[in-house]
Amino acid sequence: MDHATRKVLIIDDDSRNIFALKAVLKAKGYQCVTAISGMEGLKIMESDMSVAVVLLDMMMPEMDGYETLSHIRQGARKDLPVIAVTAQAMVGDRDKCIEAGATDYVSKPVDVDRLMALLNKFIY
């Protein structure tokens, strides 16, 4: 598999979450780019066409994951797979994320096996 097609954009305002996800993904052979805000993530998506999937934290200050997702789905990369990541695993969260435009959903703490299965599903 071409490594350029295995690039994951992690958008999360918490650097500890970015560090943990990045460590896991790099160990599994993925390239990672990171953003600490929705706006920064949108700019990266516009400039880096090799991003194959986005891991998007839904609870961020300023532009939250839902607003970021709305911008993604209205933009040039509207078909990019976006996996919503949320700390509140409340009943209905998955449906809310999917309805907002997420391709799929994982809750924190992230189940690495589930995340790998999703990435393998979306990155060919």
N, CA, C and O atoms as a GROMACS GRO file, in nm:
protein
  496
    1MET      N    1   0.085  -0.119   0.000
    1MET     CA    2   0.000   0.000   0.000
    1MET      C    3   0.088   0.124   0.000
    1MET      O    4   0.186   0.132   0.074
    2ASP      N    5   0.054   0.219  -0.082
    2ASP     CA    6   0.126   0.345  -0.091
    2ASP      C    7   0.107   0.422   0.040
    2ASP      O    8  -0.006   0.446   0.083
    3HIS      N    9   0.219   0.462   0.102
    3HIS     CA   10   0.208   0.531   0.231
    3HIS      C   11   0.136   0.665   0.221
    3HIS      O   12   0.078   0.711   0.319
    4ALA      N   13   0.139   0.728   0.104
    4ALA     CA   14   0.069   0.855   0.088
    4ALA      C   15  -0.082   0.836   0.106
    4ALA      O   16  -0.151   0.929   0.147
    5THR      N   17  -0.131   0.717   0.076
    5THR     CA   18  -0.275   0.692   0.092
    5THR      C   19  -0.309   0.655   0.236
    5THR      O   20  -0.427   0.635   0.268
    6ARG      N   21  -0.210   0.645   0.322
    6ARG     CA   22  -0.233   0.607   0.461
    6ARG      C   23  -0.212   0.726   0.554
    6ARG      O   24  -0.171   0.709   0.669
    7LYS      N   25  -0.242   0.846   0.505
    7LYS     CA   26  -0.223   0.965   0.587
    7LYS      C   27  -0.353   0.999   0.660
    7LYS      O   28  -0.459   1.011   0.599
    8VAL      N   29  -0.341   1.015   0.791
    8VAL     CA   30  -0.455   1.045   0.877
    8VAL      C   31  -0.437   1.185   0.936
    8VAL      O   32  -0.330   1.219   0.987
    9LEU      N   33  -0.542   1.266   0.927
    9LEU     CA   34  -0.544   1.398   0.990
    9LEU      C   35  -0.616   1.384   1.123
    9LEU      O   36  -0.732   1.343   1.128
   10ILE      N   37  -0.547   1.418   1.232
   10ILE     CA   38  -0.606   1.414   1.366
   10ILE      C   39  -0.637   1.558   1.406
   10ILE      O   40  -0.548   1.642   1.414
   11ILE      N   41  -0.765   1.587   1.432
   11ILE     CA   42  -0.806   1.720   1.476
   11ILE      C   43  -0.856   1.707   1.619
   11ILE      O   44  -0.960   1.646   1.644
   12ASP      N   45  -0.782   1.765   1.714
   12ASP     CA   46  -0.816   1.756   1.856
   12ASP      C   47  -0.750   1.872   1.927
   12ASP      O   48  -0.633   1.902   1.901
   13ASP      N   49  -0.822   1.938   2.016
   13ASP     CA   50  -0.765   2.051   2.089
   13ASP      C   51  -0.676   2.009   2.205
   13ASP      O   52  -0.607   2.092   2.263
   14ASP      N   53  -0.676   1.880   2.240
   14ASP     CA   54  -0.596   1.830   2.353
   14ASP      C   55  -0.471   1.760   2.300
   14ASP      O   56  -0.480   1.655   2.236
   15SER      N   57  -0.355   1.817   2.327
   15SER     CA   58  -0.229   1.763   2.275
   15SER      C   59  -0.201   1.622   2.327
   15SER      O   60  -0.133   1.544   2.260
   16ARG      N   61  -0.253   1.586   2.444
   16ARG     CA   62  -0.233   1.450   2.496
   16ARG      C   63  -0.306   1.348   2.410
   16ARG      O   64  -0.255   1.239   2.384
   17ASN      N   65  -0.426   1.384   2.365
   17ASN     CA   66  -0.501   1.294   2.277
   17ASN      C   67  -0.430   1.279   2.143
   17ASN      O   68  -0.420   1.168   2.089
   18ILE      N   69  -0.380   1.390   2.090
   18ILE     CA   70  -0.306   1.386   1.963
   18ILE      C   71  -0.184   1.296   1.978
   18ILE      O   72  -0.159   1.211   1.893
   19PHE      N   73  -0.110   1.315   2.086
   19PHE     CA   74   0.012   1.237   2.109
   19PHE      C   75  -0.019   1.087   2.113
   19PHE      O   76   0.049   1.007   2.050
   20ALA      N   77  -0.123   1.049   2.188
   20ALA     CA   78  -0.158   0.908   2.203
   20ALA      C   79  -0.204   0.847   2.070
   20ALA      O   80  -0.159   0.738   2.033
   21LEU      N   81  -0.292   0.916   1.999
   21LEU     CA   82  -0.341   0.865   1.871
   21LEU      C   83  -0.228   0.856   1.769
   21LEU      O   84  -0.217   0.759   1.694
   22LYS      N   85  -0.145   0.959   1.766
   22LYS     CA   86  -0.034   0.962   1.671
   22LYS      C   87   0.063   0.846   1.697
   22LYS      O   88   0.110   0.783   1.602
   23ALA      N   89   0.092   0.819   1.823
   23ALA     CA   90   0.184   0.709   1.858
   23ALA      C   91   0.129   0.575   1.809
   23ALA      O   92   0.203   0.495   1.752
   24VAL      N   93   0.002   0.552   1.833
   24VAL     CA   94  -0.062   0.426   1.790
   24VAL      C   95  -0.061   0.415   1.638
   24VAL      O   96  -0.024   0.312   1.583
   25LEU      N   97  -0.101   0.522   1.570
   25LEU     CA   98  -0.111   0.518   1.424
   25LEU      C   99   0.026   0.503   1.357
   25LEU      O  100   0.040   0.427   1.261
   26LYS      N  101   0.125   0.574   1.408
   26LYS     CA  102   0.260   0.562   1.350
   26LYS      C  103   0.313   0.420   1.367
   26LYS      O  104   0.377   0.367   1.277
   27ALA      N  105   0.287   0.360   1.484
   27ALA     CA  106   0.332   0.222   1.509
   27ALA      C  107   0.266   0.124   1.412
   27ALA      O  108   0.321   0.018   1.384
   28LYS      N  109   0.149   0.160   1.361
   28LYS     CA  110   0.076   0.074   1.266
   28LYS      C  111   0.106   0.111   1.120
   28LYS      O  112   0.046   0.055   1.029
   29GLY      N  113   0.199   0.204   1.099
   29GLY     CA  114   0.240   0.237   0.963
   29GLY      C  115   0.167   0.352   0.897
   29GLY      O  116   0.181   0.373   0.777
   30TYR      N  117   0.089   0.426   0.973
   30TYR     CA  118   0.017   0.541   0.916
   30TYR      C  119   0.100   0.668   0.930
   30TYR      O  120   0.176   0.684   1.026
   31GLN      N  121   0.086   0.757   0.833
   31GLN     CA  122   0.143   0.890   0.844
   31GLN      C  123   0.037   0.976   0.913
   31GLN      O  124  -0.083   0.956   0.892
   32CYS      N  125   0.080   1.071   0.994
   32CYS     CA  126  -0.015   1.156   1.065
   32CYS      C  127   0.018   1.303   1.045
   32CYS      O  128   0.134   1.343   1.044
   33VAL      N  129  -0.086   1.382   1.030
   33VAL     CA  130  -0.076   1.527   1.039
   33VAL      C  131  -0.177   1.566   1.145
   33VAL      O  132  -0.278   1.499   1.163
   34THR      N  133  -0.150   1.675   1.215
   34THR     CA  134  -0.235   1.711   1.327
   34THR      C  135  -0.277   1.858   1.320
   34THR      O  136  -0.209   1.942   1.262
   35ALA      N  137  -0.391   1.884   1.382
   35ALA     CA  138  -0.442   2.020   1.395
   35ALA      C  139  -0.505   2.031   1.533
   35ALA      O  140  -0.566   1.936   1.583
   36ILE      N  141  -0.492   2.148   1.595
   36ILE     CA  142  -0.547   2.167   1.729
   36ILE      C  143  -0.680   2.244   1.727
   36ILE      O  144  -0.734   2.278   1.832
   37SER      N  145  -0.731   2.271   1.606
   37SER     CA  146  -0.861   2.337   1.595
   37SER      C  147  -0.928   2.294   1.464
   37SER      O  148  -0.862   2.248   1.371
   38GLY      N  149  -1.058   2.311   1.460
   38GLY     CA  150  -1.131   2.280   1.338
   38GLY      C  151  -1.084   2.363   1.221
   38GLY      O  152  -1.067   2.311   1.110
   39MET      N  153  -1.062   2.492   1.244
   39MET     CA  154  -1.018   2.581   1.136
   39MET      C  155  -0.883   2.538   1.081
   39MET      O  156  -0.863   2.535   0.959
   40GLU      N  157  -0.790   2.503   1.169
   40GLU     CA  158  -0.658   2.456   1.124
   40GLU      C  159  -0.673   2.326   1.044
   40GLU      O  160  -0.605   2.307   0.943
   41GLY      N  161  -0.759   2.238   1.091
   41GLY     CA  162  -0.783   2.112   1.020
   41GLY      C  163  -0.838   2.134   0.881
   41GLY      O  164  -0.797   2.067   0.786
   42LEU      N  165  -0.932   2.228   0.867
   42LEU     CA  166  -0.989   2.259   0.736
   42LEU      C  167  -0.882   2.310   0.640
   42LEU      O  168  -0.881   2.275   0.522
   43LYS      N  169  -0.792   2.394   0.691
   43LYS     CA  170  -0.684   2.447   0.607
   43LYS      C  171  -0.591   2.334   0.560
   43LYS      O  172  -0.548   2.332   0.445
   44ILE      N  173  -0.561   2.241   0.650
   44ILE     CA  174  -0.474   2.128   0.613
   44ILE      C  175  -0.542   2.044   0.505
   44ILE      O  176  -0.477   2.002   0.410
   45MET      N  177  -0.671   2.019   0.520
   45MET     CA  178  -0.743   1.939   0.420
   45MET      C  179  -0.740   2.004   0.283
   45MET      O  180  -0.731   1.936   0.181
   46GLU      N  181  -0.748   2.137   0.280
   46GLU     CA  182  -0.746   2.210   0.153
   46GLU      C  183  -0.608   2.203   0.087
   46GLU      O  184  -0.598   2.195  -0.035
   47SER      N  185  -0.503   2.205   0.168
   47SER     CA  186  -0.367   2.212   0.113
   47SER      C  187  -0.300   2.077   0.096
   47SER      O  188  -0.205   2.065   0.018
   48ASP      N  189  -0.346   1.974   0.167
   48ASP     CA  190  -0.282   1.843   0.161
   48ASP      C  191  -0.381   1.738   0.111
   48ASP      O  192  -0.457   1.680   0.188
   49MET      N  193  -0.379   1.715  -0.019
   49MET     CA  194  -0.474   1.623  -0.081
   49MET      C  195  -0.441   1.476  -0.051
   49MET      O  196  -0.519   1.387  -0.087
   50SER      N  197  -0.327   1.450   0.014
   50SER     CA  198  -0.293   1.311   0.045
   50SER      C  199  -0.359   1.262   0.175
   50SER      O  200  -0.348   1.144   0.208
   51VAL      N  201  -0.427   1.352   0.248
   51VAL     CA  202  -0.500   1.308   0.368
   51VAL      C  203  -0.612   1.216   0.322
   51VAL      O  204  -0.696   1.253   0.239
   52ALA      N  205  -0.614   1.093   0.378
   52ALA     CA  206  -0.710   0.992   0.334
   52ALA      C  207  -0.828   0.976   0.429
   52ALA      O  208  -0.935   0.930   0.389
   53VAL      N  209  -0.810   1.015   0.555
   53VAL     CA  210  -0.917   1.003   0.654
   53VAL      C  211  -0.891   1.103   0.766
   53VAL      O  212  -0.776   1.139   0.792
   54VAL      N  213  -0.998   1.147   0.833
   54VAL     CA  214  -0.988   1.243   0.942
   54VAL      C  215  -1.041   1.181   1.070
   54VAL      O  216  -1.147   1.119   1.071
   55LEU      N  217  -0.965   1.197   1.179
   55LEU     CA  218  -1.014   1.164   1.313
   55LEU      C  219  -1.049   1.298   1.377
   55LEU      O  220  -0.960   1.380   1.400
   56LEU      N  221  -1.175   1.321   1.405
   56LEU     CA  222  -1.223   1.452   1.448
   56LEU      C  223  -1.283   1.447   1.588
   56LEU      O  224  -1.384   1.381   1.611
   57ASP      N  225  -1.218   1.518   1.682
   57ASP     CA  226  -1.272   1.533   1.816
   57ASP      C  227  -1.397   1.619   1.806
   57ASP      O  228  -1.395   1.725   1.742
   58MET      N  229  -1.504   1.577   1.868
   58MET     CA  230  -1.630   1.650   1.856
   58MET      C  231  -1.643   1.763   1.958
   58MET      O  232  -1.721   1.855   1.936
   59MET      N  233  -1.569   1.757   2.068
   59MET     CA  234  -1.581   1.858   2.173
   59MET      C  235  -1.456   1.945   2.175
   59MET      O  236  -1.358   1.914   2.241
   60MET      N  237  -1.462   2.057   2.101
   60MET     CA  238  -1.351   2.151   2.097
   60MET      C  239  -1.406   2.292   2.117
   60MET      O  240  -1.521   2.318   2.083
   61PRO      N  241  -1.324   2.382   2.173
   61PRO     CA  242  -1.369   2.520   2.187
   61PRO      C  243  -1.376   2.588   2.050
   61PRO      O  244  -1.326   2.536   1.951
   62GLU      N  245  -1.438   2.704   2.046
   62GLU     CA  246  -1.456   2.782   1.923
   62GLU      C  247  -1.536   2.702   1.822
   62GLU      O  248  -1.659   2.698   1.831
   63MET      N  249  -1.470   2.638   1.725
   63MET     CA  250  -1.541   2.558   1.625
   63MET      C  251  -1.539   2.412   1.670
   63MET      O  252  -1.435   2.347   1.665
   64ASP      N  253  -1.655   2.361   1.716
   64ASP     CA  254  -1.657   2.222   1.764
   64ASP      C  255  -1.657   2.125   1.645
   64ASP      O  256  -1.659   2.167   1.529
   65GLY      N  257  -1.656   1.997   1.676
   65GLY     CA  258  -1.650   1.896   1.572
   65GLY      C  259  -1.770   1.898   1.479
   65GLY      O  260  -1.758   1.870   1.360
   66TYR      N  261  -1.888   1.931   1.533
   66TYR     CA  262  -2.008   1.934   1.450
   66TYR      C  263  -2.000   2.045   1.346
   66TYR      O  264  -2.036   2.025   1.230
   67GLU      N  265  -1.954   2.162   1.388
   67GLU     CA  266  -1.938   2.274   1.293
   67GLU      C  267  -1.828   2.243   1.192
   67GLU      O  268  -1.844   2.271   1.073
   68THR      N  269  -1.718   2.186   1.239
   68THR     CA  270  -1.608   2.148   1.150
   68THR      C  271  -1.658   2.048   1.046
   68THR      O  272  -1.628   2.059   0.928
   69LEU      N  273  -1.734   1.951   1.092
   69LEU     CA  274  -1.790   1.848   1.003
   69LEU      C  275  -1.881   1.910   0.897
   69LEU      O  276  -1.879   1.870   0.781
   70SER      N  277  -1.960   2.007   0.938
   70SER     CA  278  -2.048   2.077   0.844
   70SER      C  279  -1.966   2.144   0.734
   70SER      O  280  -2.003   2.137   0.617
   71HIS      N  281  -1.856   2.210   0.772
   71HIS     CA  282  -1.768   2.275   0.674
   71HIS      C  283  -1.704   2.171   0.580
   71HIS      O  284  -1.694   2.194   0.460
   72ILE      N  285  -1.662   2.058   0.637
   72ILE     CA  286  -1.601   1.953   0.555
   72ILE      C  287  -1.701   1.905   0.450
   72ILE      O  288  -1.667   1.893   0.332
   73ARG      N  289  -1.823   1.878   0.493
   73ARG     CA  290  -1.924   1.821   0.403
   73ARG      C  291  -1.973   1.920   0.297
   73ARG      O  292  -2.035   1.881   0.199
   74GLN      N  293  -1.944   2.049   0.318
   74GLN     CA  294  -1.982   2.150   0.219
   74GLN      C  295  -1.865   2.189   0.129
   74GLN      O  296  -1.883   2.264   0.033
   75GLY      N  297  -1.746   2.137   0.159
   75GLY     CA  298  -1.626   2.178   0.086
   75GLY      C  299  -1.587   2.084  -0.026
   75GLY      O  300  -1.660   1.991  -0.062
   76ALA      N  301  -1.470   2.111  -0.082
   76ALA     CA  302  -1.418   2.035  -0.196
   76ALA      C  303  -1.390   1.889  -0.159
   76ALA      O  304  -1.394   1.801  -0.245
   77ARG      N  305  -1.361   1.863  -0.031
   77ARG     CA  306  -1.328   1.726   0.012
   77ARG      C  307  -1.446   1.662   0.086
   77ARG      O  308  -1.427   1.587   0.182
   78LYS      N  309  -1.566   1.693   0.042
   78LYS     CA  310  -1.688   1.650   0.114
   78LYS      C  311  -1.704   1.500   0.128
   78LYS      O  312  -1.776   1.453   0.216
   79ASP      N  313  -1.636   1.423   0.042
   79ASP     CA  314  -1.647   1.277   0.049
   79ASP      C  315  -1.538   1.211   0.133
   79ASP      O  316  -1.533   1.088   0.143
   80LEU      N  317  -1.451   1.291   0.194
   80LEU     CA  318  -1.342   1.239   0.276
   80LEU      C  319  -1.401   1.166   0.398
   80LEU      O  320  -1.486   1.222   0.467
   81PRO      N  321  -1.356   1.043   0.427
   81PRO     CA  322  -1.406   0.974   0.547
   81PRO      C  323  -1.366   1.049   0.674
   81PRO      O  324  -1.249   1.086   0.692
   82VAL      N  325  -1.463   1.073   0.761
   82VAL     CA  326  -1.440   1.140   0.888
   82VAL      C  327  -1.491   1.050   1.000
   82VAL      O  328  -1.608   1.013   1.004
   83ILE      N  329  -1.400   1.014   1.090
   83ILE     CA  330  -1.437   0.934   1.207
   83ILE      C  331  -1.448   1.029   1.326
   83ILE      O  332  -1.349   1.089   1.368
   84ALA      N  333  -1.569   1.041   1.379
   84ALA     CA  334  -1.593   1.126   1.495
   84ALA      C  335  -1.536   1.058   1.619
   84ALA      O  336  -1.553   0.938   1.639
   85VAL      N  337  -1.469   1.137   1.703
   85VAL     CA  338  -1.412   1.086   1.828
   85VAL      C  339  -1.470   1.169   1.941
   85VAL      O  340  -1.459   1.292   1.940
   86THR      N  341  -1.533   1.104   2.038
   86THR     CA  342  -1.594   1.179   2.147
   86THR      C  343  -1.570   1.112   2.282
   86THR      O  344  -1.562   0.989   2.292
   87ALA      N  345  -1.558   1.196   2.385
   87ALA     CA  346  -1.534   1.146   2.520
   87ALA      C  347  -1.664   1.104   2.587
   87ALA      O  348  -1.665   1.012   2.670
   88GLN      N  349  -1.773   1.170   2.553
   88GLN     CA  350  -1.900   1.136   2.614
   88GLN      C  351  -1.968   1.026   2.535
   88GLN      O  352  -2.035   1.053   2.435
   89ALA      N  353  -1.952   0.904   2.579
   89ALA     CA  354  -2.018   0.792   2.511
   89ALA      C  355  -2.161   0.782   2.563
   89ALA      O  356  -2.196   0.688   2.634
   90MET      N  357  -2.241   0.880   2.528
   90MET     CA  358  -2.380   0.885   2.572
   90MET      C  359  -2.468   0.813   2.470
   90MET      O  360  -2.432   0.802   2.352
   91VAL      N  361  -2.580   0.765   2.516
   91VAL     CA  362  -2.676   0.702   2.426
   91VAL      C  363  -2.717   0.806   2.322
   91VAL      O  364  -2.754   0.919   2.356
   92GLY      N  365  -2.711   0.769   2.196
   92GLY     CA  366  -2.748   0.861   2.090
   92GLY      C  367  -2.633   0.938   2.029
   92GLY      O  368  -2.650   1.001   1.924
   93ASP      N  369  -2.515   0.936   2.093
   93ASP     CA  370  -2.399   1.009   2.040
   93ASP      C  371  -2.362   0.963   1.900
   93ASP      O  372  -2.338   1.044   1.810
   94ARG      N  373  -2.357   0.831   1.881
   94ARG     CA  374  -2.318   0.778   1.750
   94ARG      C  375  -2.415   0.828   1.643
   94ARG      O  376  -2.372   0.876   1.538
   95ASP      N  377  -2.545   0.817   1.671
   95ASP     CA  378  -2.645   0.861   1.574
   95ASP      C  379  -2.633   1.010   1.545
   95ASP      O  380  -2.645   1.053   1.431
   96LYS      N  381  -2.608   1.089   1.650
   96LYS     CA  382  -2.594   1.234   1.633
   96LYS      C  383  -2.475   1.265   1.543
   96LYS      O  384  -2.483   1.352   1.456
   97CYS      N  385  -2.364   1.195   1.564
   97CYS     CA  386  -2.243   1.217   1.482
   97CYS      C  387  -2.267   1.176   1.337
   97CYS      O  388  -2.226   1.246   1.245
   98ILE      N  389  -2.331   1.062   1.317
   98ILE     CA  390  -2.359   1.013   1.182
   98ILE      C  391  -2.454   1.109   1.110
   98ILE      O  392  -2.435   1.141   0.993
   99GLU      N  393  -2.558   1.154   1.181
   99GLU     CA  394  -2.652   1.249   1.123
   99GLU      C  395  -2.584   1.380   1.085
   99GLU      O  396  -2.623   1.445   0.988
  100ALA      N  397  -2.482   1.419   1.162
  100ALA     CA  398  -2.408   1.543   1.134
  100ALA      C  399  -2.313   1.528   1.015
  100ALA      O  400  -2.259   1.627   0.965
  101GLY      N  401  -2.293   1.403   0.970
  101GLY     CA  402  -2.209   1.382   0.852
  101GLY      C  403  -2.086   1.297   0.874
  101GLY      O  404  -2.009   1.276   0.780
  102ALA      N  405  -2.066   1.247   0.996
  102ALA     CA  406  -1.951   1.160   1.020
  102ALA      C  407  -1.970   1.028   0.947
  102ALA      O  408  -2.082   0.979   0.933
  103THR      N  409  -1.860   0.972   0.900
  103THR     CA  410  -1.863   0.844   0.832
  103THR      C  411  -1.880   0.731   0.933
  103THR      O  412  -1.947   0.631   0.907
  104ASP      N  413  -1.816   0.748   1.050
  104ASP     CA  414  -1.829   0.652   1.159
  104ASP      C  415  -1.791   0.721   1.289
  104ASP      O  416  -1.770   0.842   1.290
  105TYR      N  417  -1.780   0.645   1.397
  105TYR     CA  418  -1.770   0.702   1.531
  105TYR      C  419  -1.690   0.610   1.622
  105TYR      O  420  -1.707   0.488   1.617
  106VAL      N  421  -1.604   0.667   1.704
  106VAL     CA  422  -1.538   0.594   1.813
  106VAL      C  423  -1.545   0.680   1.938
  106VAL      O  424  -1.547   0.802   1.930
  107SER      N  425  -1.550   0.614   2.054
  107SER     CA  426  -1.552   0.689   2.179
  107SER      C  427  -1.418   0.676   2.250
  107SER      O  428  -1.344   0.579   2.228
  108LYS      N  429  -1.388   0.774   2.334
  108LYS     CA  430  -1.265   0.772   2.415
  108LYS      C  431  -1.296   0.698   2.544
  108LYS      O  432  -1.408   0.709   2.594
  109PRO      N  433  -1.202   0.624   2.600
  109PRO     CA  434  -1.072   0.594   2.540
  109PRO      C  435  -1.090   0.509   2.415
  109PRO      O  436  -1.173   0.418   2.410
  110VAL      N  437  -1.011   0.539   2.314
  110VAL     CA  438  -1.026   0.476   2.183
  110VAL      C  439  -0.985   0.329   2.189
  110VAL      O  440  -0.876   0.295   2.237
  111ASP      N  441  -1.072   0.243   2.140
  111ASP     CA  442  -1.043   0.100   2.124
  111ASP      C  443  -0.957   0.088   1.998
  111ASP      O  444  -1.006   0.107   1.887
  112VAL      N  445  -0.829   0.057   2.016
  112VAL     CA  446  -0.733   0.056   1.905
  112VAL      C  447  -0.774  -0.044   1.796
  112VAL      O  448  -0.763  -0.014   1.678
  113ASP      N  449  -0.821  -0.161   1.836
  113ASP     CA  450  -0.862  -0.262   1.736
  113ASP      C  451  -0.978  -0.211   1.652
  113ASP      O  452  -0.980  -0.230   1.530
  114ARG      N  453  -1.074  -0.146   1.716
  114ARG     CA  454  -1.189  -0.089   1.642
  114ARG      C  455  -1.142   0.022   1.548
  114ARG      O  456  -1.184   0.029   1.433
  115LEU      N  457  -1.054   0.108   1.598
  115LEU     CA  458  -1.002   0.217   1.515
  115LEU      C  459  -0.928   0.162   1.394
  115LEU      O  460  -0.946   0.211   1.283
  116MET      N  461  -0.844   0.061   1.414
  116MET     CA  462  -0.770   0.001   1.302
  116MET      C  463  -0.866  -0.060   1.200
  116MET      O  464  -0.844  -0.049   1.080
  117ALA      N  465  -0.971  -0.125   1.249
  117ALA     CA  466  -1.070  -0.185   1.158
  117ALA      C  467  -1.137  -0.076   1.075
  117ALA      O  468  -1.159  -0.094   0.955
  118LEU      N  469  -1.170   0.036   1.138
  118LEU     CA  470  -1.232   0.147   1.064
  118LEU      C  471  -1.136   0.206   0.961
  118LEU      O  472  -1.174   0.229   0.847
  119LEU      N  473  -1.012   0.229   1.003
  119LEU     CA  474  -0.914   0.287   0.910
  119LEU      C  475  -0.892   0.193   0.791
  119LEU      O  476  -0.883   0.239   0.677
  120ASN      N  477  -0.882   0.064   0.818
  120ASN     CA  478  -0.864  -0.032   0.709
  120ASN      C  479  -0.984  -0.034   0.615
  120ASN      O  480  -0.970  -0.061   0.496
  121LYS      N  481  -1.100  -0.007   0.670
  121LYS     CA  482  -1.222  -0.003   0.589
  121LYS      C  483  -1.223   0.119   0.496
  121LYS      O  484  -1.269   0.111   0.382
  122PHE      N  485  -1.172   0.231   0.546
  122PHE     CA  486  -1.180   0.357   0.471
  122PHE      C  487  -1.057   0.388   0.387
  122PHE      O  488  -1.064   0.466   0.292
  123ILE      N  489  -0.943   0.328   0.422
  123ILE     CA  490  -0.819   0.353   0.347
  123ILE      C  491  -0.787   0.228   0.267
  123ILE      O  492  -0.761   0.122   0.325
  124TYR      N  493  -0.789   0.240   0.139
  124TYR     CA  494  -0.771   0.124   0.050
  124TYR      C  495  -0.626   0.106   0.014
  124TYR      O  496  -0.592   0.013  -0.059
   0.00000   0.00000   0.00000
